[in-house]
Each structure stands twice: as C-alpha cells, then as structure tokens.
Amino acid sequence: MTTSTTVEVRPEGAVVPTTLCAEFQAAVARFGDEAAIRVVHADVPDVSWAEYGARVERTARALDALGVASGDVVALLLSTRPDFHWFDTAAVHLGATTFSIYNTAPPAFIDHVLANSGARVLITERVYSEQARRIADRLEHIVVVDAEPGEWGYLRVEGLDESRLDFEARWRSVTPEDVATIIYTSGTTGEPKGVEITHSNLWHAVNSYMDQTGIPRDAEQISFLPMAHMAARFMDHYSQILRGFRLNLVSSPSAILEALTTVRPGMFFSTPRVWEKLQAQVLAYIDTTEDEVKRASLRRALERALDRVRGSEIETDPKDQELLLELRASAGLDRLAGAIVGGAPFQQRLMEFFHALEVPLGESYGLSENTGVCATNPASAIKLGTVGKPIQGQEVRLAEDGEILIRGPFVMRGYRGLAEATAEALDSDGWLHTGDVGAFDEDGYLSVVDRKKDLIINSAGKNMAPALIQGELLKAGRLIGAAVAVGDGRPYNVALLVIDRDALAEFCGERGIPSATVGELVEHQAVVAEIASGVEAANQNLSRVEQIKKFKVLIDEWVPGGEELTATMKLRRTGVTKRYASEIDALYNN
C-alpha cells in the first residue's frame, strides 16, 4: 500500500525563503545586547548578538582579504568553540560554502573530502596543527584561530581596510538557492558523499521543524556534538541563526551532564548514549539520598509513574508530582519544552523512563539528504515507538516495497561532484529515495522499520528486517550492548552479541561473582544463562522465521568511526560480517 501525506508550510506567515545572511542580520538587529553564545564552565564573557554580528563582519573582511569569493569552499576543523560560529557565518556572508571535518577523521577521509569539496581555505586551531600541516599543500590558506601574531596560520582580523569590501552588498547578493553547507555522510560502505544543502533547504527545514515541535523561540540549547554532523549543524548553529536563542557551548562531551544542571536548557537533542547516562544519573540521585524515607518516596513515585506510562490506571498523587520534578531537576531537565533523541536506535524502556519523569522526549527521523529532518514527535503529542508525523511542507510516501520517499523543499540539491549517485537518490519526479523502510499507523505517525539494503532475505526467500530482530534482542537482553542479526541467504538466523561491560559488572556484583576478565566472566554459568534467557525472551516476540537459533557472544568493544560503527553510531553491517565471517560460519557449521 502507498501512503502519502502533504502539508503546506507557513513558518511565521512567510511565503518565500530568505538566506542565512539575511536571517542573521535580522537577529543581530533584533536581539542586540542579549547573549548569543555562552561557554559553559569557562571564565569568559558571553558573546552578545551585537558582538557576534561585529565579529562576523570583521572575520568576513579578513577572509575576503585572503581571496575567499562567492562559490568558494571553506573547510573547518575545529572543536566546540565560539570561533566556529563567526568563521562559518562570515564565510557564508561572502557567498562561500562551508563544511566541517570530524576531529577524529583519519587521513584518508580528510584527503577525500578536501579533494571532493575543492576547498581552498581551512579554518583550524593549534591542537589540530599536525593534521593541518600534513594537508597544507592541498590548500591555498590555513587559518589557525588561536594563533598569535607572527605564528603560522595567523589571520589579521582587526584594522583591515573597510573600503575593500562592501559587506552589506556582498551578503545581500547571496541567494536562497546558493549552497550554504556540505555534509559528508558517514556511509556504511564506500567513500562518503558530500550532501549539498542550500540556504532555502535550511530556511524551510528549520522553521518547519521548530514550529511542528512546538519549541519556543527562546528555548536555549546546549551544543556539544561535532559540527560535521548534520544534526549538530541543524539543531545548534542554523537553528540559532533562524530562531534567535542563546547557545551554550560545552567543549567536552564528558562535561555534558554537569552542563545540563548548570544551564537547564529549554531544548535538548542527543543520541541515545547521553540519555542512558542521564537515566543513570537520576537513579544515582535516588540511591544517594541520605534520608531513607525520602529515598523510598522517590522510588515509589518513579515506579508509580512508570506503571502509568505502561498503561496501568493509577491515579496521580500530587506529592508524586513534586518528587518527579525533583528528579528532573537532579539532571537539569526541569525546564525542557522539547527533548529529542535520534541518530541511533533507542530502547523502549528508556523512553518510558523519561516519560515517567514527564520529560517530553520524542524520537525524530531524518537524513542528511533531506536537511536532517523528515518526521518528528510534537512535544504535546508524542507517540512512543514512532518517529512522529512527517514535518509540514513536504510529501512523504511509501513505495510498494515500503521504502520511504520524500519530495519537497528540504531535499538536497545533490551529491557534490557525483551526478550518477545523485540520479540514484533523486528520481526524475523529484522523490528522494531514502533507503529506509517505513510504516504509517492509523494516526499518520511514521515508524522506521529498517534500512532497505539491509533486509535479510533467507534461503527460502523470506524478507526480514534485522533492525526489528536486533531491537528485540536489545530490549530483552540485559547484558547485550549491541546485536547484529545475520541470515541473508541462510536457512535460519543467528546473532552476534556484544557484551555490555557496565551491565556485566553490575550483574556480577549483584550475584557475588568474583572479579575476573571480561572473557572469563562471559563463560560463567550465571552469565551464560542470563544471556540465553534474554535471547529466548526476544524470540518470544518474533515470528518463527525471525527467531535467533544460535548466537556468539563477543567481548570486543565497538567504537564510533571503527570497522563496526560509523562516526555517528550507525551499524556497519558489511564491516561486521566481514570481520566476524569465521564466527558466523561456525554458527552455521557446528
């Protein structure tokens, strides 16, 4: 069955998109001395909108003096720091296109994106000077933002000849259809592709997304994810320009939990891993409450709230509301008007936990090729287990094989320098073929079932979604940190299970199992039984053909950017099956 939905977009009553430049200048004029950028836990003054605007103009003049022209490409290799925002925005005001490089990117990746983008200038900082020097011969200029006068990479910003550049005329010459940024997809196979996103794409997507979520314009946010990721650029950098809130920068992901309790943001987006840590923080707050009566009350309030989320008809106790507020405040979540999780699969029990706390946490779905957004759960109408309703202003439908197709103003201009790949992704009617398999429910909420190219087709011709099988394994298996279902061309399904080391330590502590290596612990009778029990529980929720017949427990650690996971925590199925080919064969041959 083909399902389609179309909604007219009317962000703030506007009828035509403008550019990031025009929106930024309007924000500077509107907010003036209000704080635009704050560095959390650093003894530095806030940057006001007026100062942000002044720095953008001064930086634009400096980049112009280097010869950065309209249509040029500027690369950025920076950590989470204020300089990123005015260097990126300044380049865009000159009509240039920007893109960011992952700080952990290997040399081959950097070489590829520089060659594909045609970047002439790199903006970086001292800590990455080794990487910058290695690629210096590929670029015309390298700017080191924290260099001192006379040092390599120093860029003079102050005191330049203002008559050289008509700044206002330059930014006004930028059009909505100009490419604002390139996002390099991490990709599960092959080299990354450069997704070209225009000013118009961003204007439509940001305004429509924020309006549909119901997040107030003044809901300040925390920025800690790398700007090479579409979600970070969208939620932090571009959304701030278009919506005018204060952005709080956190230099290290390890400091995010502390930053949340300091900032208490109105909007927070993150991958599942941070939400898992937040859950642990709330539970630790309960466990460390010294007053035994208060501790019991907090636990009871949370348990009753969880029961309500799961469907039990339990009346709300006013005292519970006060206790749940206290728990939210313990993690800095008490002011949230909107909360989004995305970028990787999210376990249902975690979603239930935060809904019990009355945190308006919802899943979103998008991909770089559609400016990062396709569907989202409005804060006022979240439906667990779905990624929400398609965002207004676009068409979303399912092809005959269930693939999600998208058409509208969010869709990329194309892949940079890759005409054939662009033609494969965008058909002649303008539909973006996402490669994701989806389903709509009776209320128009979308669920993403799996990646189309990752469908398991067994030797009997049965099609199965590995993500569904893996999701059940993660849901049922307490000690399972990651799971990969395998069965393509095979008579039955098997699984590779990566042990969750934190959960293993907790389990062994509860059972009084003596300390030992991870390899020794996974062979302990109680651990073996627990894992087997989890697999059996998962099988109860799967059809016979989907069930796991055999499995292999792995003690390896899978890290982002490695052979098994992309930099954005997505599974590299090809990499996994290649690395563990012998283990997979053994499951079928023994």
Secondary structure by P-SEA (a helix, b strand, c coil): cbbbbbbbbbcccccccccaaaaaaaaaaacccccccccccccbbbbcaaaaaaaaaaaaaaaaaacccccbbbbbbccccaaaaaaaaaaaaacbbbbbccccccaaaaaaaaaaacccbbbbcccaaaaaaaaccccccccccccccccccccccccccccccaaaaaaaacccccccbbbbbbcccccbbbbbbcaaaaaaaaaaaaaaaccccccccccccccccaaaaaacaaaaaacbbbbbbbccccaaaaaaaaccccbbbbcaaaaaaaaaaaaaaaaacccaaaaaaaaaaaaaaaaaaacccccccaaaaaaaaaaaaaaccccccbbbbccccccaaaaaaaaaaccccbbbbbccccccccbbbccccccccccccccccbbbbbcccbbbbbbcccccccccccaaaaaaacccccccccccccccccccbbbbccccccccccccbbbbbaaaaaaaaaaccccccbbbbbbccccbbbbbbbbcaaaaaaaaaaaccccccaaaaaacaaaaaaaaaaaaaaaaaccccccccbbbbbcccccccccccccccccaaaaaaaaaaaaaaaaaac
